[in-house]
Amino acid sequence: MLSLKRLLDRSLTAQAILVFLLGLGITALIRRDEHPAIWVLHSALYTGIAVAFLAVQRHRAARAVGTDASGLAELNRKIRHHEVPQDPDERAAVRRLVAEQLGQMERAGKWLPYWLGAMGLVAVGMFVLGAVSGSLAFPLLFALGMVALCLWVVWMRRRSLDRLRWMRQALRPQ
């Protein structure tokens, strides 16, 4: 499992394969009546969009920090594992990465209540549509899944903020 996490952390190709397979499975579940070639085309489209987004995000972060994509993955691993670098250049790169990520999270945090509200409206809307149509099983499952997703997003955000703040504090000069 550790090697799979490391591979997914470092390789955009591995991430693309995972997104393709997940997209293929979800598309096959949602669109059972369509031809499997359509499933593959939809999954390829979703994968292309996701990979483009990830590549732009990685390039922007690597440029801001002053490293390449593999160096960025290693710096993120050190932040996750609370490893404070001893090399002054690496400390400066981690400091820039922490500042960049904290800035992004603070800017995105302004929109988090709106996103959570929109997800809540979608869940309530699905539940109401299910109640009107007489089928409550799928809408209830969807609403519970949406609540679980929102709680997971809030928990991961809090965890990331704690890690970044810890690293920023650890990198401060004594």
N, C-alpha and C positions, 0 to 999 in steps of 0.2 A: 504494500500500500504506500509506503514511504517513497519508493522509486517512482510509482505512478504519479504521486503528488509532485515530485520533483520534475518529472517529465512534462506534466501539464503546466508547471510553473515556468519552465524555460522554453518550451517549444510551441510556437504558434501553429505548426502543422498538427501536433497532437491535440491542441485545443480545437482546431478546425474539424478534425475527425470526430471528436466527441460531440461537437455541436451538430455535425451532419447526422450522426447516428441518433442523437436525441430528437432532432427535428424530423428525421425519418419515422421514428417510432410514434411521436406525437401526431404527425400528419396522418400516419396510417390509422391511428385510433380515431381521429376526428373525421377523416374522410374515407371511411371504409368502402363506400360505393364506387369510388373512382379507381382508375387503372393505376397499378403500382408505379408506372413511369411518371405519373403526375406527382406521386409521393416523392419520388427522387428529385424531380424538378423543383418542387416546393422546398424540399430540404436543402438543395443546392443553393437556392435563392436566399434562404435564411442564413445559411453558412457564409455565403458571400458578404452579406450585410454585416454579420457578426464579426467576421475576420477583418473586414475593412475598418469597422469601429475599433477593434482591438489593436490593429496595426497603427492607426492614427494616434490612439491613446498612448501606446508604448513609445512611439516616435516622439511625441510631444514631451512625455515624462523623461525620456532618455536625453533629449536635447536640453531640457531645463536643468537636469542634474549634471550633465556633462559626461555621460558614459554611453555604452551601447546597450542593446536589449538584454544580453546575457549578464552584463554587469548590473543592470537594473534589477534583474531577478535575484541576483545574489544579495544586493543591498536590501531588497524587500524581505528576503529570508532572514537576514540579520535583524531587521526590525521586528519581525514576527517572533524570533527566538530570544529577543532581548540581549543580543550580542553587540556590545559597544566596541567599535573598531579602535585599534590603537594607532594605526597609520594616520598621520595628519591629513593627507589627501583624501583618504577614504572617509575620515570623520567629516570633512567638509562636504563630500558628496552626499553622505547620509544626512547631514544637516540640511542641505538644499532639498533633498528628497522629502524629508519630514516636513519642511516648510511648504513645499509644493502640495503635498497630499493634505496637510491640515488646511491650507487655503482652499483647496478644492472641496473638502468636506464641509467647511464652514459656508462656502457659497451654495453648495447643494443642500445644506441643512435648512436654508431659508425656504426651499421648495418641498421639504419632506412633509410638513403638515398637509399641504395641498395634494401631494401624491397619495398620502394615507387616506385623505378624505375621498379622493376619486376612487380609490380601490374599495373603500367602504360603500360608496354609492353603487359601484358595479355589483358588489356582493348583495346589497339590499335589493337592487333592481332585478338581479337573477332570482333571488328568493321570491320577490313579489310576482314575477312572471311565472315561476313554478307554482306558486299558490293559486294564481288565476287559472293556469292550465290544468291544475289538478295533480301534477306530479311534483312531489316535494323531495324525492330522494336525491336526484342530481343537483338541484339548486342548493339544497342543504349541504351536500358534500362540497360543492363549489364554494359556498360561503365560508365553510370551515377551512377549506384550503386557502382561500384568500386571507382569512384572519391569520392563519399559520404563516403564510408568506410575509405578511406585514410585520408580524412579531419577529420573524427571523431577520428581516431587513433592519429593524430597529436594534435588535441584539447585535448583529454583525457590525453595524455602524458604531455602536457604543464600544464594542470590543476593539475596533480599529482605532477609534479616537483615544482610548486608554493606552494602547500600544504606542501610538505616535507621540502622545504627550509624555509618556515615560521615557521614550528615546530622546525627545527634545530636552527633557530635564537632565538625562544622563550625559548628553553632549555639551551641556553648558560648561564653560570654563570655571574651575574651582577658584 
